[in-house]
Amino acid sequence: MIEELLRVRKALEDGDIEKALKIANGIQDNYWRSYALKWIAQELVPINPERARKIAGSIPITSLKSDALLYLSYEFSKRERFKDAVESAKLIPDSYTKKKALRRISNAIAEALKSKNILEVKLSDLGLEEADVELLKPLPEGVKYEDGKFLIDANIVKTTEDFKNEVVDVTERPEEVKSPDVGELDFENISPEDLPEPLKSSFLEHMALDYLEKGEVDKAVEILKIIGKGGPLPRLLFFIGRNQDIERVIRPIDKVLLAYRILLLLPREDAIPIVEHIFEDVKKANPQKFSRILKFLSFELLEEGKKIGNKELIAKSKELFERAQRHSSSFSMNLLA
């Protein structure tokens, strides 16, 4: 399986889309075929939008299909290919992700017109139709639709900086996104004791992360002792040797980030057992999900190993994938027993 993915990546690097597609369609595992098709669809964005959309829409794993189509809608919006962006968004199976994509498109239209000092534009000039406008509603502040035209109020439409802050890019790292509940609190005027749980623990963890940024590690450690468990705080302290208990990391995204970092830094014989321990609760509660997590980490290691030419990471990736396959097979056999 790993070898087939490497062949897909190599074909794309060589610019041979047809070869990459042929290899991808021959991959039996739906999860990995989905990843390969996602790569191909992304590669086709500037070359053949319609085909990119068709391939993305054929991805068998729903979550990866949504991710691929969201990526397409974002990229088409950046290129001001708004019809292609809308058509891609319409194919997204997940309703939340679809709304996110459509909001991004409507914001992109407003920003594109404002940047060109255009105060009105015909729908046909953007390649859009009446039905597309209904999907894009509610329109951004300062934009309205009347008589087949978008009308722009230049004094109300957001600035470029506001626009960037409003939309979270799909490539943004999760640890860089702050909790809106905590971020809006005034640290100087609020005591943690005044807050109910879980906001109190979130507030304290936010304070601890600020201490870490300032180099005040001991204060961050003291806060971890108070809250017991958390997300980024115990994960970051683990890597500077100030938290030896990985079970203190409870937020799913931080578990994944912790596991990936361990796989990058530690030798195979140490890293893989630790990673399996991190997701022990998932393994018991949802064995199929556990197998998918291992496969996801395997894919990420493969990407990194290929990018930097690290054979050890590729070997780790292969072993992790094989473990995931064995676990998946074992789970299937237990169901049949």
Helices and strands as residue ranges (DSSP letters): H 2-13, H 17-25, H 30-44, H 49-57, H 62-78, H 82-90, H 95-115, E 120-122, G 123-126, H 130-136, E 143-146, E 149-152, H 160-166, G 174-176, H 180-183, G 192-194, H 199-213, H 217-227, H 232-239, G 246-248, H 252-265, H 268-278, H 280-285, H 287-308, H 311-336
